Amino acid sequence: MEFGFSSLMNLPTIKKNVKRKRISSYDQTGANADFKIINIKERFELCNLSCAGIIKHIWMTLASKDLHYLRKVIIRMWWDDEKNPSVECPIGDFFGVGHSKSVNFWSLPLSMGPEDGKGFNCFFPMPFSKKARIEIENECNDWELTCYYYIDYEELPEIDSCYGRFHSSWNRINPCNGQDYDKLKRMNWKAEMFSKKNRTHEDDYLILDAKGEGHYVGCHLDIHNLFETDKFNWPGEGDDYIEIDDGEIILHGTGTEDYFCGAWCPTQYYCSPYFGIPLPGGERWSGKISYYRYHIEDPIYFHKNIKVKIEHGHANQRSDDFSSTAYWYQTEPHKKFKLLLPVNERLPREEPKEIKKKIERNKSSFSIL
């Protein structure tokens, strides 16, 4: 039995034998305490379903006194009888923006809504044939976590065998192995934009490494620019490089902003259904940047394995802090994820001088008003 994904065109279709269900954090006493408190170092199970179905929407908002709770709280998901999670990711990154930040943005599968991007939404369909379990873990050292959530799903008699299972994983290299920035500052460095060659792509930043059969549906890439200069300081020019089925197919891109559907070293906030820049960085692309690209209309198929990579600067010359979240569907079993970095290695870096100055100017302007 096959059930198509939603669109305006198929909304009039009457679906038989489909039940809309929801699990939420509502106060079962009838009062208004519609949240769950997750204690320090506690794992909390949001749902544990025993049926066939498709999760269609997850909404969540969190509150904590911990400054970096969006990187310290982990979300995990298991489908059917698997032992290893198909989703394991810092929760802020899972919902579409890195650096332990929230910002108002929207895309078709993910969004952060007002106030200040703290209304998290995921619309990726998540099929399962027997079981679905979702948990979050509070790895904050000193503060409890307040969690409100909805999980909206369809309960079905069965799901079609063609459906893959939803997966998401997180990665970070901090910093990438490029040029020595301290040395280059003294040399008034400018990158070799055209002459330097990268023939093997062995040292590219790795976004996804998966085995099995399925399709990659996108990522967001989060860059903290670590080279401080008053001159041109674009951290891009990294070609995307996607190896499919033991290298039988290679998809070779032309630059960072090109893969993320932008152009000419973008500096502007932008969001759309499939690509965007929710964090454009500060002056001269300083500080924290976030790009997303979702292959909703153009999934990238693989039948044995896939590696999704991108250069950190042209020919991997940049030594910035890179992190990313990948999203894909595949058959089970999946390749076990590498061990998630411990809390202290997930934390974002401090903002650079340019960002701090900009923040202070904004505060001064606000106080005058």
C-alpha positions, 0 to 999 in steps of 0.5 A: 500500500503506497501513500504519496507525500503531501502537496496541494495537488493531492490534498483532495484525495481521500485516503482510506485506512489512514489514521492521523495520530499525535504524541505531544507534551500536553499536560494530561491533568488539564492544566497548562504545564504543557512541557516536560522537564529533562534533568541533567544527563537524562535521556527522555523518550519522546515517543515509542510507537508500535505500528506501521506509519509515517511521521509527518511533522515534528515541532519542538521548542526548548528552554535552558539557562545553558548558553549552548544547549542547542549543541549539548542536547542530542536527538536520536531516532530508531526505526523498527528493530535496529540497534544503532540510531538512524538519527544522532545529532545535536538538536539545534543542528538537526533543525537546520542551523549550526553554531548553537544558534537559532534564527528565523528561517524557513525551507521546505523540510526544516524551519525555525520560527518566531520567537527568534527562531526558537520554534523548531519544525521538521517536515521530512517524512519518516516511514517505519514498518513496525516501530519508531522511537525518538529520544533526546538526551540533555548533556548540559552539565548544570541546567535542566531542560524544558521541552515542549513538543508535537510528533504528528504521524499517520498510522497505516495498515502497512507501508510500501516496501519501496520506502527507505528510512530517514537518516541524519548525522552530524560532523565537525572538523575544528579546524580543517587542515589547511594553511597555518593562519598565524604564519599567513597573517605575517605574510599578508596571504592571499589564497591561490584561487586558480593555480593550486590543484586538488587532484585526489580530493582525499583531504576534502571535508566529509559531509556524508559517508553512507553504505547501502541503497538510497538517496541523499537529500541535502545538508547544511554546512556551518563555517566559522571563519578563523582567519581575521584580516581587514582584507578579502576573506571569503572562506568559500571556493570549495568544490563539492565532490560526490562519489557514488557507488565506489566512484562509478559516478562522480559529481564535481561542483564549482565552488561553495556558493555554487553548490548552495545555489548562490553566487559571487561570495554572498553576504546576505541573509536569504531563505527559500524552499531548497537553499538559503543562507540563514547566517551570512557572517559578519564583515568580510565573511567573518564569524559564523556562517550557515548555508543549506541545500536540500535536494527535494526535487533532485535527490542524489541516488546511490546503490552501494555507497556514497561520500559527499565532500566539499573542499575547505577553500579552493584545494583545501587551503582554508583552516576554518571550523567546519561542521555539517548535518546531512540528511538522507534515506536508505535501506537498512541496515545502515553504516554505523555512525562514528562516535559523536564528539564529546560535549566540550568538542561540540561547543561553538567558538567565541565570536571574532572581534568584528562580530563583537563590535557589530553587536555592541553597535547594535546594542548602542543604537537600541539603547538610544531608541 
